[in-house]
Amino acid sequence: MTRCIYPMPEWLEESKKLYDSSFEKKLQKISGHYAYRIKAEPSWGIDKDLFQCSIMDAGKLIEMRFYTEEEAVKEADFIMAASAPVWKNILTKTDKFVAAFMARRIKLDKGNPVKALARQPHPGGTGVSRRPVPGGVRAVQGRLCRVQGKGRGVGGGEGILTLPPLHH
């Protein structure tokens, strides 16, 4: 198993490797350009907001990478914002996307809220209360990863995800 710390670049790269045709089929109704703002969280080693962005076309992952804020604002159809702990709870299914969105733990910085919710995958396909990464790949991680440790911050194990081998 590969150990990656969410939301570091290595985690994003491993997430892309795990996204395969089985997820394309499950997320075939998902299309759009999604940006996920991971708010600064100094206790997690995140000094400034990060923008994890994904482009999906009928479930196919076209692109997934970190954007600058300017790129995200210009290019994304939707920008959803939350702290790293909130996103981690979504990824690990400790919380549900729709519940977090409705309770405003996840805020919509750009886009129509009705359309944003309507474009999310639904339970039964993959994780993350079924939104694309963080796009489709967050969904992949929500189903495939597990969190190790119970401490606060990366040093205490919070947010450390163990990913299964790339070949099953």
C-alpha positions as CSV (number, residue, x, y, z in Angstrom):
1,M,0.0,0.0,0.0
2,T,1.1,3.5,-0.8
3,R,0.8,6.0,2.1
4,C,-0.1,9.5,1.0
5,I,-1.0,12.6,3.1
6,Y,-4.2,14.4,2.1
7,P,-4.1,16.8,0.3
8,M,-0.5,16.8,-0.8
9,P,0.5,16.5,-4.4
10,E,1.5,12.8,-4.0
11,W,-2.1,12.1,-2.8
12,L,-3.4,13.7,-6.0
13,E,-1.1,11.7,-8.2
14,E,-2.0,8.4,-6.5
15,S,-5.7,9.4,-6.8
16,K,-5.3,9.8,-10.6
17,K,-3.7,6.4,-10.9
18,L,-6.6,4.7,-9.1
19,Y,-9.2,6.3,-11.4
20,D,-10.1,3.6,-14.0
21,S,-12.9,2.5,-16.3
22,S,-15.0,1.1,-13.5
23,F,-15.3,4.6,-12.0
24,E,-16.0,6.1,-15.4
25,K,-19.0,3.8,-15.7
26,K,-20.3,4.6,-12.2
27,L,-19.9,8.3,-12.8
28,Q,-21.0,8.5,-16.4
29,K,-23.7,11.1,-15.6
30,I,-21.0,13.5,-14.2
31,S,-19.6,16.2,-16.5
32,G,-18.2,19.6,-15.7
33,H,-15.2,21.5,-14.4
34,Y,-15.1,21.3,-10.6
35,A,-12.8,23.2,-8.2
36,Y,-12.5,22.3,-4.6
37,R,-11.0,24.9,-2.3
38,I,-9.2,23.4,0.6
39,K,-9.0,26.2,3.1
40,A,-5.8,27.0,4.8
41,E,-5.3,24.8,7.9
42,P,-2.0,25.5,9.6
43,S,-2.3,22.6,12.0
44,W,-2.3,20.4,8.9
45,G,0.6,22.2,7.3
46,I,-1.6,24.0,4.8
47,D,-0.5,27.6,4.9
48,K,-2.7,28.9,2.1
49,D,-5.9,27.8,0.3
50,L,-5.4,25.0,-2.2
51,F,-7.6,24.5,-5.3
52,Q,-7.9,20.9,-6.4
53,C,-9.6,20.9,-9.8
54,S,-11.1,18.2,-12.0
55,I,-12.6,18.1,-15.4
56,M,-15.0,15.3,-16.0
57,D,-16.8,14.3,-19.2
58,A,-19.5,11.7,-18.9
59,G,-17.5,10.1,-16.0
60,K,-14.2,10.2,-17.8
61,L,-11.5,12.1,-15.9
62,I,-10.0,14.5,-18.3
63,E,-7.8,16.4,-15.9
64,M,-7.1,16.6,-12.2
65,R,-4.5,18.9,-10.7
66,F,-4.0,21.9,-8.4
67,Y,-4.9,25.2,-9.9
68,T,-4.1,28.7,-8.8
69,E,-7.1,30.7,-7.4
70,E,-7.2,32.8,-10.6
71,E,-7.3,29.6,-12.8
72,A,-10.1,28.1,-10.6
73,V,-12.2,31.3,-10.7
74,K,-11.8,31.7,-14.5
75,E,-12.2,28.1,-15.6
76,A,-14.3,26.1,-13.1
77,D,-18.1,25.8,-13.4
78,F,-18.3,25.3,-9.6
79,I,-16.0,26.1,-6.7
80,M,-16.8,24.4,-3.4
81,A,-15.0,25.4,-0.3
82,A,-14.3,23.7,3.0
83,S,-11.5,23.0,5.5
84,A,-9.2,20.1,5.0
85,P,-10.8,18.2,8.0
86,V,-14.3,18.6,6.4
87,W,-13.1,17.3,3.0
88,K,-11.3,14.4,4.8
89,N,-14.5,13.5,6.6
90,I,-16.3,13.4,3.2
91,L,-13.5,11.3,1.7
92,T,-13.6,8.8,4.5
93,K,-17.4,8.7,4.7
94,T,-17.4,10.1,8.2
95,D,-19.7,12.8,6.8
96,K,-21.9,13.0,3.8
97,F,-21.4,15.6,1.0
98,V,-25.1,16.7,0.9
99,A,-25.4,16.9,4.7
100,A,-22.1,19.0,4.8
101,F,-23.3,21.2,2.0
102,M,-26.8,21.8,3.5
103,A,-25.2,22.5,6.9
104,R,-22.8,25.0,5.2
105,R,-19.7,23.1,6.2
106,I,-19.1,23.1,2.5
107,K,-19.8,26.4,0.8
108,L,-20.4,27.1,-2.8
109,D,-18.1,30.0,-3.9
110,K,-19.1,29.8,-7.6
111,G,-21.9,28.2,-9.4
112,N,-25.6,27.5,-9.1
113,P,-26.3,25.5,-5.9
114,V,-29.2,23.5,-7.5
115,K,-27.0,22.6,-10.5
116,A,-24.0,21.8,-8.2
117,L,-26.1,19.3,-6.2
118,A,-27.8,17.9,-9.3
119,R,-24.4,17.1,-10.9
120,Q,-23.1,15.1,-7.9
121,P,-22.9,11.3,-8.1
122,H,-25.3,9.5,-5.9
123,P,-24.7,6.9,-3.2
124,G,-24.1,3.4,-4.4
125,G,-21.4,4.3,-7.0
126,T,-18.4,5.5,-5.1
127,G,-17.7,7.5,-2.0
128,V,-17.6,11.1,-1.0
129,S,-21.3,11.4,-0.8
130,R,-20.7,11.0,-4.4
131,R,-19.3,14.2,-5.8
132,P,-16.7,14.3,-8.5
133,V,-13.2,14.9,-7.0
134,P,-12.9,16.6,-5.5
135,G,-14.4,15.3,-8.7
136,G,-14.7,11.6,-9.5
137,V,-11.4,10.9,-7.8
138,R,-12.4,12.1,-4.4
139,A,-15.2,9.7,-4.8
140,V,-12.6,7.1,-5.7
141,Q,-10.7,8.0,-2.5
142,G,-13.8,8.0,-0.4
143,R,-14.4,4.4,-1.3
144,L,-10.8,3.1,-1.4
145,C,-8.9,4.9,1.3
146,R,-8.8,4.6,5.1
147,V,-7.5,7.0,7.6
148,Q,-4.8,5.9,10.1
149,G,-4.5,7.4,13.5
150,K,-6.8,9.5,15.5
151,G,-4.7,12.5,16.4
152,R,-5.1,16.1,15.3
153,G,-3.0,17.4,12.4
154,V,-0.8,15.4,10.0
155,G,1.7,14.6,12.7
156,G,-1.0,12.8,14.8
157,G,-2.2,10.8,11.9
158,E,-5.2,12.8,10.9
159,G,-5.5,12.9,7.1
160,I,-3.0,10.1,6.4
161,L,-4.6,7.9,3.9
162,T,-3.5,4.4,2.9
163,L,-4.3,3.6,-0.7
164,P,-4.6,0.0,-1.9
165,P,-2.0,-1.3,-4.4
166,L,-2.6,-0.1,-8.0
167,H,-3.2,-3.6,-9.2
168,H,-5.9,-5.6,-7.5
